[in-house]
Amino acid sequence: MIKPSIEDLTKGQFNRYELVLGTAKLARVLTDDYTERREEAEKMIANKETDKTIAAMLKLDAEDEKAVKAAINRLDSGEYELIRAEDGEPSDKE
């Protein structure tokens, strides 16, 4: 059995296709956020604005998992939720 289940993630409101779209969009948001934070940290280290390592600045323990797995876990925990956009297509909301 896979945890969390599809039923747990969709809460009976969305189909599998909508879940895949929402998860992919959230994974992209998480990846973009990580990339932006990493570039900023690298810039600070290069300019000698800090003596911290990249790992210390980014809290890499949360970034160890793949983006899709992180998106699924965040949907499951309730940190993010799927919503329908005005045109009927699912969207992710913080």
C-alpha positions as CSV (number, residue, x, y, z in Angstrom):
1,M,0.0,0.0,0.0
2,I,1.3,3.5,-0.9
3,K,1.1,6.2,1.7
4,P,-0.5,8.7,1.3
5,S,-3.1,7.1,-0.9
6,I,-4.6,8.9,-3.9
7,E,-7.9,9.1,-2.0
8,D,-6.2,10.8,0.9
9,L,-4.7,13.4,-1.4
10,T,-7.7,14.1,-3.5
11,K,-10.2,14.0,-0.6
12,G,-12.8,12.8,-3.1
13,Q,-12.9,16.2,-4.8
14,F,-10.4,15.7,-7.6
15,N,-9.6,12.9,-10.0
16,R,-6.1,11.4,-10.6
17,Y,-5.4,13.6,-13.6
18,E,-6.1,16.7,-11.5
19,L,-3.9,15.4,-8.7
20,V,-1.1,14.8,-11.1
21,L,-1.4,18.3,-12.6
22,G,-1.5,20.0,-9.1
23,T,1.4,17.9,-7.8
24,A,3.5,18.7,-10.9
25,K,2.8,22.5,-10.5
26,L,3.6,22.4,-6.8
27,A,6.8,20.4,-7.5
28,R,7.8,23.1,-10.0
29,V,7.1,25.9,-7.4
30,L,9.2,24.1,-4.8
31,T,12.1,23.5,-7.3
32,D,12.0,27.2,-8.4
33,D,12.1,28.3,-4.8
34,Y,15.0,26.1,-4.0
35,T,16.9,27.2,-7.0
36,E,16.4,30.9,-6.1
37,R,17.4,30.4,-2.5
38,R,20.5,28.4,-3.6
39,E,21.6,31.1,-6.1
40,E,21.2,33.8,-3.4
41,A,23.2,31.7,-0.9
42,E,26.0,31.1,-3.5
43,K,26.1,34.8,-4.2
44,M,26.4,35.7,-0.5
45,I,29.3,33.1,-0.1
46,A,31.1,34.4,-3.2
47,N,30.8,38.0,-1.9
48,K,32.0,36.9,1.5
49,E,28.9,38.3,3.2
50,T,28.6,35.2,5.3
51,D,30.8,32.4,6.7
52,K,28.0,29.8,6.7
53,T,27.9,26.8,4.3
54,I,25.3,26.4,1.7
55,A,23.9,23.5,3.6
56,A,23.5,25.6,6.7
57,M,21.8,28.4,4.8
58,L,19.4,26.2,2.9
59,K,18.4,23.7,5.6
60,L,19.2,20.8,3.2
61,D,17.6,18.2,5.4
62,A,14.2,19.3,3.9
63,E,15.7,19.3,0.4
64,D,17.0,15.8,0.5
65,E,13.8,14.4,-1.1
66,K,12.8,14.8,-4.7
67,A,10.5,17.6,-5.7
68,V,7.5,15.4,-6.5
69,K,7.8,13.5,-3.2
70,A,8.1,16.8,-1.3
71,A,5.0,18.1,-3.2
72,I,3.0,15.0,-2.2
73,N,4.1,15.2,1.4
74,R,3.1,18.9,1.6
75,L,-0.3,18.2,0.0
76,D,-0.8,15.4,2.5
77,S,0.2,17.5,5.5
78,G,-2.2,20.3,4.5
79,E,0.6,22.9,3.9
80,Y,-0.7,23.2,0.4
81,E,-4.1,22.2,-1.1
82,L,-5.5,21.7,-4.5
83,I,-8.2,24.1,-5.6
84,R,-10.0,24.6,-8.9
85,A,-9.2,27.7,-10.9
86,E,-12.0,29.7,-12.4
87,D,-11.7,27.8,-15.7
88,G,-12.3,24.5,-13.9
89,E,-8.6,23.4,-14.0
90,P,-7.1,22.5,-10.6
91,S,-4.5,24.8,-9.2
92,D,-2.3,24.7,-6.1
93,K,-2.8,27.2,-3.3
94,E,-0.5,28.0,-0.3
